[in-house]
Amino acid sequence: MGNDGGSIPKRRELVREAARLPTTSELKATALESLTHAWTTCPLSDAPLDLSNTVSDWRGRLYNYESVLQCLIPSSETPIPETQEAEFARTGIKSLKDVVKLKITTRKDENGREFAACPVSMKELGAATKGVYIVPCGHVFAEVAMKEISDTEKQCPECSEAFEQQHVIPILSTDEAEIEKLAKRIDDLKAAGLAHNLKKDKSAGKKKRKAEDARGNRIDGESQKEKSSNRANKTKEDKKDISSRINNPMTASLTAKVLTEQKERTKRRKMVDGYKRSEAVR
């Protein structure tokens, strides 16, 4: 070290360089790169995003339809990697009703590169131009184009299907306020028994029916026990009433004896019937 014309950095210089915070331009460049990657790559399979076969969840994240289907219905021949399985578990997708098939308009530039474009403004969709899609039709537009649609004309510009403003989903949004609004939307839909694609969520109905059946079975069981107890008490009271209504002691004694013999005969008959049934089974 030394005698080579160079210099040795001191510790305070190394620490100062390491602790330097990234500049605003560096943060923007990193966010832009991350957003561009999300627009072009499926996070489940790390494969290029197929714009003709893309789906999105309630957060506006993009996936290849085949990747979602493979995770929902895994095959023994092609097992899912653990990393992909863990990533899919974080998405919260339980069925195809939790995603919407997107209808993305594509164009090609002079070099033949295919890209997503807004059918209204013809702008390229991606990190530079924020996109949105409509539920349930799935048509994708630039956000600026959708804002030009008046409140009285809530119809999809492509298919003319009516929609509500809350069902316009921003794609790959990084705004916390928008994400909170999307979370509230999906909570309201679940409370109404609907999934992200506005179809009925059968899983919610099954859970509700199971709870009601369990409650009904519990009530029925309690009712049956109560009925059995009432019948037993009634029988005892009837016997007491019979004895109490007989004033003659001798007659009362005879009646009690008859009732006892009748009870014994009934008991023996049940035992014989049970023995016959067991012999028939053998």
Secondary structure, 3 states (H helix, E strand, C coil): CCCCCCCCCCHHHHHHHHCCCCCHHHHHHHHHHHHHHHHHECCCCCCECCHHHEEECCCCCEEEHHHHHHHHCCCCCCCCCHHHHHHHHHHCCCCHHHCEECECEEEECCCCCEEEECCCCCCECCCCCCEEEECCCCEEEEHHHHHCCCCCCCECCCCCCECCHHHEEECCCCCHHHHHHHHHHHHHHHHCCECCCCCECHHHHHHHHHHHHHHHHHHHHHHHHHHHHHHHHHHHHHHHHHHHHCCCHHHHHHHHHHHHHHHHHHHHHHHHHHHHHHHHHC
